Amino acid sequence: METSKEKLGPDHPDTLTSMANLASTFWNQGRWEEAEKLEVEVMEARKEKLGPDHPDTLTSMANLASTYRNQG
């Protein structure tokens, strides 16, 4: 993920996908705060780059909502 950020930039779609994948790994491990932090970053970047109604942005929102739900 860090290499993607350096080579492609923090808002590149491939970088955001890597970040979302890492957030998913954290989520599956029950590491909610780490997952939440990455999911917020991904969602905000996708909202800015792709718009609020883009399917990838909406998926990011749903992932974040799921993390919030699991945190109580």
PDB file with SEQRES, HELIX, SHEET and CRYST1 records, atoms N, CA, C and O in Angstrom:
SEQRES   1 A   72  MET GLU THR SER LYS GLU LYS LEU GLY PRO ASP HIS PRO          
SEQRES   2 A   72  ASP THR LEU THR SER MET ALA ASN LEU ALA SER THR PHE          
SEQRES   3 A   72  TRP ASN GLN GLY ARG TRP GLU GLU ALA GLU LYS LEU GLU          
SEQRES   4 A   72  VAL GLU VAL MET GLU ALA ARG LYS GLU LYS LEU GLY PRO          
SEQRES   5 A   72  ASP HIS PRO ASP THR LEU THR SER MET ALA ASN LEU ALA          
SEQRES   6 A   72  SER THR TYR ARG ASN GLN GLY                                  
HELIX    1 AA1 GLU A    2  LEU A    8  1                                   7    
HELIX    2 AA2 PRO A   13  ASN A   28  1                                  16    
HELIX    3 AA3 TRP A   32  LEU A   50  1                                  19    
HELIX    4 AA4 PRO A   55  GLN A   71  1                                  17    
CRYST1    1.000    1.000    1.000  90.00  90.00  90.00 P 1           1          
ATOM      1  N   MET A   1       0.822  -1.178   0.000  1.00  0.00           N  
ATOM      2  CA  MET A   1       0.000   0.000   0.000  1.00  0.00           C  
ATOM      3  C   MET A   1       0.876   1.257   0.000  1.00  0.00           C  
ATOM      4  O   MET A   1       0.613   2.199  -0.747  1.00  0.00           O  
ATOM      5  N   GLU A   2       1.901   1.267   0.826  1.00  0.00           N  
ATOM      6  CA  GLU A   2       2.781   2.438   0.876  1.00  0.00           C  
ATOM      7  C   GLU A   2       3.499   2.641  -0.458  1.00  0.00           C  
ATOM      8  O   GLU A   2       3.686   3.774  -0.901  1.00  0.00           O  
ATOM      9  N   THR A   3       3.895   1.554  -1.086  1.00  0.00           N  
ATOM     10  CA  THR A   3       4.551   1.657  -2.388  1.00  0.00           C  
ATOM     11  C   THR A   3       3.593   2.231  -3.420  1.00  0.00           C  
ATOM     12  O   THR A   3       3.985   3.059  -4.242  1.00  0.00           O  
ATOM     13  N   SER A   4       2.343   1.796  -3.381  1.00  0.00           N  
ATOM     14  CA  SER A   4       1.334   2.342  -4.298  1.00  0.00           C  
ATOM     15  C   SER A   4       1.162   3.833  -4.076  1.00  0.00           C  
ATOM     16  O   SER A   4       1.065   4.600  -5.034  1.00  0.00           O  
ATOM     17  N   LYS A   5       1.125   4.244  -2.823  1.00  0.00           N  
ATOM     18  CA  LYS A   5       0.986   5.673  -2.520  1.00  0.00           C  
ATOM     19  C   LYS A   5       2.146   6.465  -3.104  1.00  0.00           C  
ATOM     20  O   LYS A   5       1.954   7.538  -3.676  1.00  0.00           O  
ATOM     21  N   GLU A   6       3.364   5.920  -2.954  1.00  0.00           N  
ATOM     22  CA  GLU A   6       4.548   6.621  -3.449  1.00  0.00           C  
ATOM     23  C   GLU A   6       4.606   6.639  -4.972  1.00  0.00           C  
ATOM     24  O   GLU A   6       4.901   7.674  -5.569  1.00  0.00           O  
ATOM     25  N   LYS A   7       4.327   5.504  -5.601  1.00  0.00           N  
ATOM     26  CA  LYS A   7       4.487   5.388  -7.052  1.00  0.00           C  
ATOM     27  C   LYS A   7       3.300   5.951  -7.836  1.00  0.00           C  
ATOM     28  O   LYS A   7       3.478   6.599  -8.867  1.00  0.00           O  
ATOM     29  N   LEU A   8       2.093   5.697  -7.337  1.00  0.00           N  
ATOM     30  CA  LEU A   8       0.888   6.078  -8.079  1.00  0.00           C  
ATOM     31  C   LEU A   8       0.203   7.321  -7.524  1.00  0.00           C  
ATOM     32  O   LEU A   8      -0.507   8.022  -8.246  1.00  0.00           O  
ATOM     33  N   GLY A   9       0.417   7.587  -6.251  1.00  0.00           N  
ATOM     34  CA  GLY A   9      -0.249   8.701  -5.593  1.00  0.00           C  
ATOM     35  C   GLY A   9      -1.338   8.193  -4.659  1.00  0.00           C  
ATOM     36  O   GLY A   9      -1.875   7.105  -4.863  1.00  0.00           O  
ATOM     37  N   PRO A  10      -1.667   8.978  -3.632  1.00  0.00           N  
ATOM     38  CA  PRO A  10      -2.621   8.536  -2.613  1.00  0.00           C  
ATOM     39  C   PRO A  10      -4.063   8.418  -3.097  1.00  0.00           C  
ATOM     40  O   PRO A  10      -4.867   7.725  -2.474  1.00  0.00           O  
ATOM     41  N   ASP A  11      -4.400   9.085  -4.198  1.00  0.00           N  
ATOM     42  CA  ASP A  11      -5.778   9.056  -4.689  1.00  0.00           C  
ATOM     43  C   ASP A  11      -5.962   8.181  -5.924  1.00  0.00           C  
ATOM     44  O   ASP A  11      -7.049   8.141  -6.500  1.00  0.00           O  
ATOM     45  N   HIS A  12      -4.916   7.487  -6.331  1.00  0.00           N  
ATOM     46  CA  HIS A  12      -5.020   6.616  -7.507  1.00  0.00           C  
ATOM     47  C   HIS A  12      -5.965   5.455  -7.185  1.00  0.00           C  
ATOM     48  O   HIS A  12      -5.938   4.931  -6.072  1.00  0.00           O  
ATOM     49  N   PRO A  13      -6.795   5.050  -8.142  1.00  0.00           N  
ATOM     50  CA  PRO A  13      -7.741   3.952  -7.886  1.00  0.00           C  
ATOM     51  C   PRO A  13      -7.087   2.674  -7.364  1.00  0.00           C  
ATOM     52  O   PRO A  13      -7.651   2.005  -6.499  1.00  0.00           O  
ATOM     53  N   ASP A  14      -5.911   2.328  -7.875  1.00  0.00           N  
ATOM     54  CA  ASP A  14      -5.235   1.115  -7.396  1.00  0.00           C  
ATOM     55  C   ASP A  14      -4.770   1.267  -5.950  1.00  0.00           C  
ATOM     56  O   ASP A  14      -4.828   0.315  -5.172  1.00  0.00           O  
ATOM     57  N   THR A  15      -4.315   2.452  -5.596  1.00  0.00           N  
ATOM     58  CA  THR A  15      -3.918   2.718  -4.213  1.00  0.00           C  
ATOM     59  C   THR A  15      -5.125   2.609  -3.298  1.00  0.00           C  
ATOM     60  O   THR A  15      -5.045   2.009  -2.226  1.00  0.00           O  
ATOM     61  N   LEU A  16      -6.239   3.187  -3.717  1.00  0.00           N  
ATOM     62  CA  LEU A  16      -7.455   3.137  -2.898  1.00  0.00           C  
ATOM     63  C   LEU A  16      -7.962   1.706  -2.751  1.00  0.00           C  
ATOM     64  O   LEU A  16      -8.466   1.330  -1.692  1.00  0.00           O  
ATOM     65  N   THR A  17      -7.830   0.912  -3.801  1.00  0.00           N  
ATOM     66  CA  THR A  17      -8.222  -0.494  -3.708  1.00  0.00           C  
ATOM     67  C   THR A  17      -7.333  -1.229  -2.713  1.00  0.00           C  
ATOM     68  O   THR A  17      -7.822  -2.039  -1.926  1.00  0.00           O  
ATOM     69  N   SER A  18      -6.036  -0.955  -2.740  1.00  0.00           N  
ATOM     70  CA  SER A  18      -5.120  -1.571  -1.773  1.00  0.00           C  
ATOM     71  C   SER A  18      -5.481  -1.176  -0.348  1.00  0.00           C  
ATOM     72  O   SER A  18      -5.455  -2.006   0.560  1.00  0.00           O  
ATOM     73  N   MET A  19      -5.813   0.081  -0.161  1.00  0.00           N  
ATOM     74  CA  MET A  19      -6.207   0.555   1.168  1.00  0.00           C  
ATOM     75  C   MET A  19      -7.500  -0.121   1.623  1.00  0.00           C  
ATOM     76  O   MET A  19      -7.627  -0.517   2.782  1.00  0.00           O  
ATOM     77  N   ALA A  20      -8.443  -0.246   0.715  1.00  0.00           N  
ATOM     78  CA  ALA A  20      -9.712  -0.899   1.046  1.00  0.00           C  
ATOM     79  C   ALA A  20      -9.489  -2.372   1.383  1.00  0.00           C  
ATOM     80  O   ALA A  20     -10.134  -2.910   2.282  1.00  0.00           O  
ATOM     81  N   ASN A  21      -8.578  -3.021   0.663  1.00  0.00           N  
ATOM     82  CA  ASN A  21      -8.268  -4.423   0.954  1.00  0.00           C  
ATOM     83  C   ASN A  21      -7.634  -4.577   2.330  1.00  0.00           C  
ATOM     84  O   ASN A  21      -7.958  -5.511   3.063  1.00  0.00           O  
ATOM     85  N   LEU A  22      -6.738  -3.669   2.682  1.00  0.00           N  
ATOM     86  CA  LEU A  22      -6.127  -3.720   4.007  1.00  0.00           C  
ATOM     87  C   LEU A  22      -7.171  -3.458   5.085  1.00  0.00           C  
ATOM     88  O   LEU A  22      -7.162  -4.110   6.129  1.00  0.00           O  
ATOM     89  N   ALA A  23      -8.065  -2.513   4.839  1.00  0.00           N  
ATOM     90  CA  ALA A  23      -9.153  -2.249   5.790  1.00  0.00           C  
ATOM     91  C   ALA A  23     -10.006  -3.494   5.982  1.00  0.00           C  
ATOM     92  O   ALA A  23     -10.429  -3.797   7.098  1.00  0.00           O  
ATOM     93  N   SER A  24     -10.256  -4.208   4.905  1.00  0.00           N  
ATOM     94  CA  SER A  24     -11.032  -5.448   4.987  1.00  0.00           C  
ATOM     95  C   SER A  24     -10.308  -6.498   5.827  1.00  0.00           C  
ATOM     96  O   SER A  24     -10.933  -7.220   6.603  1.00  0.00           O  
ATOM     97  N   THR A  25      -9.005  -6.576   5.670  1.00  0.00           N  
ATOM     98  CA  THR A  25      -8.214  -7.503   6.481  1.00  0.00           C  
ATOM     99  C   THR A  25      -8.316  -7.129   7.955  1.00  0.00           C  
ATOM    100  O   THR A  25      -8.523  -7.993   8.807  1.00  0.00           O  
ATOM    101  N   PHE A  26      -8.169  -5.841   8.254  1.00  0.00           N  
ATOM    102  CA  PHE A  26      -8.323  -5.384   9.641  1.00  0.00           C  
ATOM    103  C   PHE A  26      -9.713  -5.735  10.160  1.00  0.00           C  
ATOM    104  O   PHE A  26      -9.862  -6.197  11.292  1.00  0.00           O  
ATOM    105  N   TRP A  27     -10.728  -5.515   9.329  1.00  0.00           N  
ATOM    106  CA  TRP A  27     -12.114  -5.789   9.713  1.00  0.00           C  
ATOM    107  C   TRP A  27     -12.275  -7.260  10.080  1.00  0.00           C  
ATOM    108  O   TRP A  27     -12.879  -7.592  11.099  1.00  0.00           O  
ATOM    109  N   ASN A  28     -11.731  -8.135   9.243  1.00  0.00           N  
ATOM    110  CA  ASN A  28     -11.835  -9.577   9.485  1.00  0.00           C  
ATOM    111  C   ASN A  28     -11.087 -10.022  10.735  1.00  0.00           C  
ATOM    112  O   ASN A  28     -11.391 -11.067  11.311  1.00  0.00           O  
ATOM    113  N   GLN A  29     -10.114  -9.228  11.149  1.00  0.00           N  
ATOM    114  CA  GLN A  29      -9.360  -9.524  12.365  1.00  0.00           C  
ATOM    115  C   GLN A  29      -9.983  -8.871  13.599  1.00  0.00           C  
ATOM    116  O   GLN A  29      -9.484  -9.040  14.712  1.00  0.00           O  
ATOM    117  N   GLY A  30     -11.065  -8.131  13.401  1.00  0.00           N  
ATOM    118  CA  GLY A  30     -11.697  -7.434  14.514  1.00  0.00           C  
ATOM    119  C   GLY A  30     -10.946  -6.186  14.947  1.00  0.00           C  
ATOM    120  O   GLY A  30     -11.142  -5.695  16.059  1.00  0.00           O  
ATOM    121  N   ARG A  31     -10.097  -5.677  14.085  1.00  0.00           N  
ATOM    122  CA  ARG A  31      -9.318  -4.464  14.382  1.00  0.00           C  
ATOM    123  C   ARG A  31     -10.103  -3.264  13.847  1.00  0.00           C  
ATOM    124  O   ARG A  31      -9.732  -2.638  12.854  1.00  0.00           O  
ATOM    125  N   TRP A  32     -11.199  -2.971  14.543  1.00  0.00           N  
ATOM    126  CA  TRP A  32     -12.202  -2.020  14.070  1.00  0.00           C  
ATOM    127  C   TRP A  32     -11.662  -0.614  13.869  1.00  0.00           C  
ATOM    128  O   TRP A  32     -11.955   0.021  12.856  1.00  0.00           O  
ATOM    129  N   GLU A  33     -10.879  -0.122  14.815  1.00  0.00           N  
ATOM    130  CA  GLU A  33     -10.395   1.261  14.712  1.00  0.00           C  
ATOM    131  C   GLU A  33      -9.464   1.439  13.516  1.00  0.00           C  
ATOM    132  O   GLU A  33      -9.522   2.456  12.826  1.00  0.00           O  
ATOM    133  N   GLU A  34      -8.614   0.457  13.274  1.00  0.00           N  
ATOM    134  CA  GLU A  34      -7.716   0.533  12.124  1.00  0.00           C  
ATOM    135  C   GLU A  34      -8.499   0.427  10.817  1.00  0.00           C  
ATOM    136  O   GLU A  34      -8.211   1.130   9.848  1.00  0.00           O  
ATOM    137  N   ALA A  35      -9.490  -0.459  10.803  1.00  0.00           N  
ATOM    138  CA  ALA A  35     -10.346  -0.585   9.619  1.00  0.00           C  
ATOM    139  C   ALA A  35     -11.089   0.723   9.370  1.00  0.00           C  
ATOM    140  O   ALA A  35     -11.151   1.209   8.240  1.00  0.00           O  
ATOM    141  N   GLU A  36     -11.648   1.282  10.428  1.00  0.00           N  
ATOM    142  CA  GLU A  36     -12.407   2.534  10.302  1.00  0.00           C  
ATOM    143  C   GLU A  36     -11.546   3.647   9.726  1.00  0.00           C  
ATOM    144  O   GLU A  36     -11.979   4.359   8.820  1.00  0.00           O  
ATOM    145  N   LYS A  37     -10.336   3.805  10.240  1.00  0.00           N  
ATOM    146  CA  LYS A  37      -9.452   4.878   9.770  1.00  0.00           C  
ATOM    147  C   LYS A  37      -9.209   4.770   8.263  1.00  0.00           C  
ATOM    148  O   LYS A  37      -9.324   5.758   7.538  1.00  0.00           O  
ATOM    149  N   LEU A  38      -8.877   3.581   7.803  1.00  0.00           N  
ATOM    150  CA  LEU A  38      -8.635   3.396   6.372  1.00  0.00           C  
ATOM    151  C   LEU A  38      -9.906   3.572   5.554  1.00  0.00           C  
ATOM    152  O   LEU A  38      -9.879   4.179   4.483  1.00  0.00           O  
ATOM    153  N   GLU A  39     -11.014   3.047   6.051  1.00  0.00           N  
ATOM    154  CA  GLU A  39     -12.278   3.160   5.316  1.00  0.00           C  
ATOM    155  C   GLU A  39     -12.703   4.612   5.150  1.00  0.00           C  
ATOM    156  O   GLU A  39     -13.235   4.988   4.105  1.00  0.00           O  
ATOM    157  N   VAL A  40     -12.475   5.421   6.163  1.00  0.00           N  
ATOM    158  CA  VAL A  40     -12.804   6.848   6.056  1.00  0.00           C  
ATOM    159  C   VAL A  40     -11.928   7.496   4.985  1.00  0.00           C  
ATOM    160  O   VAL A  40     -12.418   8.260   4.155  1.00  0.00           O  
ATOM    161  N   GLU A  41     -10.630   7.188   5.008  1.00  0.00           N  
ATOM    162  CA  GLU A  41      -9.722   7.746   3.999  1.00  0.00           C  
ATOM    163  C   GLU A  41     -10.150   7.361   2.589  1.00  0.00           C  
ATOM    164  O   GLU A  41     -10.199   8.204   1.693  1.00  0.00           O  
ATOM    165  N   VAL A  42     -10.458   6.087   2.400  1.00  0.00           N  
ATOM    166  CA  VAL A  42     -10.859   5.595   1.078  1.00  0.00           C  
ATOM    167  C   VAL A  42     -12.165   6.249   0.644  1.00  0.00           C  
ATOM    168  O   VAL A  42     -12.287   6.701  -0.495  1.00  0.00           O  
ATOM    169  N   MET A  43     -13.130   6.299   1.539  1.00  0.00           N  
ATOM    170  CA  MET A  43     -14.425   6.882   1.201  1.00  0.00           C  
ATOM    171  C   MET A  43     -14.283   8.353   0.807  1.00  0.00           C  
ATOM    172  O   MET A  43     -14.849   8.786  -0.197  1.00  0.00           O  
ATOM    173  N   GLU A  44     -13.534   9.116   1.593  1.00  0.00           N  
ATOM    174  CA  GLU A  44     -13.366  10.540   1.285  1.00  0.00           C  
ATOM    175  C   GLU A  44     -12.652  10.741  -0.050  1.00  0.00           C  
ATOM    176  O   GLU A  44     -13.049  11.596  -0.842  1.00  0.00           O  
ATOM    177  N   ALA A  45     -11.615   9.969  -0.302  1.00  0.00           N  
ATOM    178  CA  ALA A  45     -10.882  10.101  -1.565  1.00  0.00           C  
ATOM    179  C   ALA A  45     -11.760   9.714  -2.751  1.00  0.00           C  
ATOM    180  O   ALA A  45     -11.754  10.386  -3.782  1.00  0.00           O  
ATOM    181  N   ARG A  46     -12.508   8.634  -2.596  1.00  0.00           N  
ATOM    182  CA  ARG A  46     -13.392   8.218  -3.696  1.00  0.00           C  
ATOM    183  C   ARG A  46     -14.511   9.227  -3.915  1.00  0.00           C  
ATOM    184  O   ARG A  46     -14.898   9.489  -5.053  1.00  0.00           O  
ATOM    185  N   LYS A  47     -15.023   9.782  -2.851  1.00  0.00           N  
ATOM    186  CA  LYS A  47     -16.077  10.792  -2.981  1.00  0.00           C  
ATOM    187  C   LYS A  47     -15.549  11.994  -3.766  1.00  0.00           C  
ATOM    188  O   LYS A  47     -16.241  12.542  -4.625  1.00  0.00           O  
ATOM    189  N   GLU A  48     -14.320  12.391  -3.458  1.00  0.00           N  
ATOM    190  CA  GLU A  48     -13.695  13.532  -4.129  1.00  0.00           C  
ATOM    191  C   GLU A  48     -13.379  13.226  -5.597  1.00  0.00           C  
ATOM    192  O   GLU A  48     -13.650  14.042  -6.478  1.00  0.00           O  
ATOM    193  N   LYS A  49     -12.806  12.049  -5.851  1.00  0.00           N  
ATOM    194  CA  LYS A  49     -12.359  11.697  -7.199  1.00  0.00           C  
ATOM    195  C   LYS A  49     -13.481  11.201  -8.103  1.00  0.00           C  
ATOM    196  O   LYS A  49     -13.534  11.544  -9.284  1.00  0.00           O  
ATOM    197  N   LEU A  50     -14.383  10.387  -7.539  1.00  0.00           N  
ATOM    198  CA  LEU A  50     -15.389   9.708  -8.355  1.00  0.00           C  
ATOM    199  C   LEU A  50     -16.791  10.288  -8.216  1.00  0.00           C  
ATOM    200  O   LEU A  50     -17.645  10.079  -9.077  1.00  0.00           O  
ATOM    201  N   GLY A  51     -17.021  11.014  -7.135  1.00  0.00           N  
ATOM    202  CA  GLY A  51     -18.346  11.559  -6.871  1.00  0.00           C  
ATOM    203  C   GLY A  51     -19.096  10.707  -5.862  1.00  0.00           C  
ATOM    204  O   GLY A  51     -18.778   9.532  -5.678  1.00  0.00           O  
ATOM    205  N   PRO A  52     -20.089  11.295  -5.208  1.00  0.00           N  
ATOM    206  CA  PRO A  52     -20.802  10.606  -4.129  1.00  0.00           C  
ATOM    207  C   PRO A  52     -21.708   9.469  -4.587  1.00  0.00           C  
ATOM    208  O   PRO A  52     -22.094   8.628  -3.775  1.00  0.00           O  
ATOM    209  N   ASP A  53     -22.051   9.427  -5.865  1.00  0.00           N  
ATOM    210  CA  ASP A  53     -22.978   8.403  -6.351  1.00  0.00           C  
ATOM    211  C   ASP A  53     -22.294   7.267  -7.114  1.00  0.00           C  
ATOM    212  O   ASP A  53     -22.965   6.358  -7.604  1.00  0.00           O  
ATOM    213  N   HIS A  54     -20.985   7.314  -7.215  1.00  0.00           N  
ATOM    214  CA  HIS A  54     -20.253   6.264  -7.933  1.00  0.00           C  
ATOM    215  C   HIS A  54     -20.337   4.955  -7.145  1.00  0.00           C  
ATOM    216  O   HIS A  54     -20.284   4.976  -5.915  1.00  0.00           O  
ATOM    217  N   PRO A  55     -20.465   3.823  -7.830  1.00  0.00           N  
ATOM    218  CA  PRO A  55     -20.568   2.533  -7.126  1.00  0.00           C  
ATOM    219  C   PRO A  55     -19.420   2.258  -6.151  1.00  0.00           C  
ATOM    220  O   PRO A  55     -19.646   1.699  -5.078  1.00  0.00           O  
ATOM    221  N   ASP A  56     -18.194   2.644  -6.511  1.00  0.00           N  
ATOM    222  CA  ASP A  56     -17.068   2.415  -5.595  1.00  0.00           C  
ATOM    223  C   ASP A  56     -17.190   3.268  -4.334  1.00  0.00           C  
ATOM    224  O   ASP A  56     -16.848   2.821  -3.240  1.00  0.00           O  
ATOM    225  N   THR A  57     -17.673   4.489  -4.493  1.00  0.00           N  
ATOM    226  CA  THR A  57     -17.889   5.359  -3.335  1.00  0.00           C  
ATOM    227  C   THR A  57     -18.972   4.778  -2.446  1.00  0.00           C  
ATOM    228  O   THR A  57     -18.834   4.756  -1.222  1.00  0.00           O  
ATOM    229  N   LEU A  58     -20.041   4.311  -3.053  1.00  0.00           N  
ATOM    230  CA  LEU A  58     -21.144   3.727  -2.281  1.00  0.00           C  
ATOM    231  C   LEU A  58     -20.700   2.459  -1.559  1.00  0.00           C  
ATOM    232  O   LEU A  58     -21.122   2.208  -0.430  1.00  0.00           O  
ATOM    233  N   THR A  59     -19.859   1.665  -2.196  1.00  0.00           N  
ATOM    234  CA  THR A  59     -19.317   0.476  -1.533  1.00  0.00           C  
ATOM    235  C   THR A  59     -18.480   0.882  -0.327  1.00  0.00           C  
ATOM    236  O   THR A  59     -18.559   0.254   0.729  1.00  0.00           O  
ATOM    237  N   SER A  60     -17.682   1.929  -0.482  1.00  0.00           N  
ATOM    238  CA  SER A  60     -16.874   2.421   0.637  1.00  0.00           C  
ATOM    239  C   SER A  60     -17.754   2.878   1.793  1.00  0.00           C  
ATOM    240  O   SER A  60     -17.440   2.624   2.956  1.00  0.00           O  
ATOM    241  N   MET A  61     -18.845   3.545   1.476  1.00  0.00           N  
ATOM    242  CA  MET A  61     -19.781   3.995   2.512  1.00  0.00           C  
ATOM    243  C   MET A  61     -20.400   2.802   3.236  1.00  0.00           C  
ATOM    244  O   MET A  61     -20.537   2.809   4.459  1.00  0.00           O  
ATOM    245  N   ALA A  62     -20.771   1.786   2.472  1.00  0.00           N  
ATOM    246  CA  ALA A  62     -21.372   0.585   3.069  1.00  0.00           C  
ATOM    247  C   ALA A  62     -20.369  -0.140   3.963  1.00  0.00           C  
ATOM    248  O   ALA A  62     -20.730  -0.630   5.033  1.00  0.00           O  
ATOM    249  N   ASN A  63     -19.121  -0.209   3.528  1.00  0.00           N  
ATOM    250  CA  ASN A  63     -18.089  -0.845   4.348  1.00  0.00           C  
ATOM    251  C   ASN A  63     -17.895  -0.099   5.665  1.00  0.00           C  
ATOM    252  O   ASN A  63     -17.770  -0.716   6.722  1.00  0.00           O  
ATOM    253  N   LEU A  64     -17.871   1.215   5.596  1.00  0.00           N  
ATOM    254  CA  LEU A  64     -17.713   2.020   6.806  1.00  0.00           C  
ATOM    255  C   LEU A  64     -18.911   1.844   7.730  1.00  0.00           C  
ATOM    256  O   LEU A  64     -18.748   1.728   8.945  1.00  0.00           O  
ATOM    257  N   ALA A  65     -20.098   1.824   7.167  1.00  0.00           N  
ATOM    258  CA  ALA A  65     -21.308   1.619   7.973  1.00  0.00           C  
ATOM    259  C   ALA A  65     -21.261   0.271   8.685  1.00  0.00           C  
ATOM    260  O   ALA A  65     -21.662   0.162   9.843  1.00  0.00           O  
ATOM    261  N   SER A  66     -20.775  -0.743   7.998  1.00  0.00           N  
ATOM    262  CA  SER A  66     -20.657  -2.071   8.599  1.00  0.00           C  
ATOM    263  C   SER A  66     -19.657  -2.058   9.756  1.00  0.00           C  
ATOM    264  O   SER A  66     -19.875  -2.704  10.781  1.00  0.00           O  
ATOM    265  N   THR A  67     -18.583  -1.333   9.586  1.00  0.00           N  
ATOM    266  CA  THR A  67     -17.590  -1.220  10.659  1.00  0.00           C  
ATOM    267  C   THR A  67     -18.193  -0.508  11.863  1.00  0.00           C  
ATOM    268  O   THR A  67     -18.008  -0.944  13.000  1.00  0.00           O  
ATOM    269  N   TYR A  68     -18.910   0.579  11.621  1.00  0.00           N  
ATOM    270  CA  TYR A  68     -19.573   1.288  12.727  1.00  0.00           C  
ATOM    271  C   TYR A  68     -20.553   0.362  13.444  1.00  0.00           C  
ATOM    272  O   TYR A  68     -20.622   0.359  14.673  1.00  0.00           O  
ATOM    273  N   ARG A  69     -21.305  -0.415  12.684  1.00  0.00           N  
ATOM    274  CA  ARG A  69     -22.279  -1.335  13.274  1.00  0.00           C  
ATOM    275  C   ARG A  69     -21.585  -2.348  14.183  1.00  0.00           C  
ATOM    276  O   ARG A  69     -22.077  -2.650  15.271  1.00  0.00           O  
ATOM    277  N   ASN A  70     -20.462  -2.863  13.743  1.00  0.00           N  
ATOM    278  CA  ASN A  70     -19.742  -3.856  14.533  1.00  0.00           C  
ATOM    279  C   ASN A  70     -19.063  -3.265  15.765  1.00  0.00           C  
ATOM    280  O   ASN A  70     -18.741  -3.989  16.708  1.00  0.00           O  
ATOM    281  N   GLN A  71     -18.849  -1.968  15.758  1.00  0.00           N  
ATOM    282  CA  GLN A  71     -18.257  -1.318  16.927  1.00  0.00           C  
ATOM    283  C   GLN A  71     -19.304  -1.012  17.995  1.00  0.00           C  
ATOM    284  O   GLN A  71     -18.970  -0.705  19.139  1.00  0.00           O  
ATOM    285  N   GLY A  72     -20.560  -1.099  17.607  1.00  0.00           N  
ATOM    286  CA  GLY A  72     -21.634  -0.880  18.575  1.00  0.00           C  
ATOM    287  C   GLY A  72     -22.207   0.450  18.549  1.00  0.00           C  
ATOM    288  O   GLY A  72     -23.118   0.745  19.322  1.00  0.00           O  
TER     289      GLY A  72                                                      
END                                                                             
